[in-house]
Amino acid sequence: TRLTRFFPAPLHRATLRVAYGLRHRWRLLARQRIDGVSVIAHGSCGGILLVRHSYGPAVWALPGGGMSPNEHPLAAARVR
């Protein structure tokens, strides 16, 4: 990515983890509602795609993301 040109990858990942934690705590304090989608992407051989983000909990999860206000879930799940 563009940022890794300026910051070493370990520093970039650590910064993302801190930002994720701060944003999570802010949303809890502000009681901000979070809408999002997850998708199940599977191949012809029966495998399912899982991702592990460089921020947040270190777990394997379904790919997905947040939704904009008034965005339909199918539109949010569509590949851009």
Secondary structure, DSSP 8 states (H G I E B T S, - for coil): --GGGTS-HHHHHHHHHHHHHHHHHHHHHHT----EEE---B-TTS-B--B--SSSSS--B--EEE--TT--HHHHHS--
